[in-house]
Amino acid sequence: METFPNELRLGDVVDDYCIKCKRITNHSIVSIVNGEVAKVRCRSCYHDHNYLKAQIPPSKKDLKKQELFNAVLSSVDSAAPGVQAEEAAAAETAKKKKK
């Protein structure tokens, strides 16, 4: 059996974000699917979770803020054409009054 130096195996140590510890720690590989790491076990708290590729997932609070921001932005975008037309008309009347 031929092994490659960069090939990951079960039990190898990788860095990943632990959702229980809420920080990036060493993890042992528990599961590999199609040659990619699928599940890992934190070596600090021994919690098993999906491999997150050392990326911190957004918090639920941040997701809610983004959802509310997008809702407000979409309501502003739908009202924007009328508002822009009114602002343009007001700017034209202001120019006429100055002359």
Summary of the structure (lengths in Angstrom):
residues: 99
radius of gyration: 26.6
end to end distance: 88.7
largest distance: 88.7
contacts: 211
relative contact order: 0.12
helix: 39%
strand: 27%
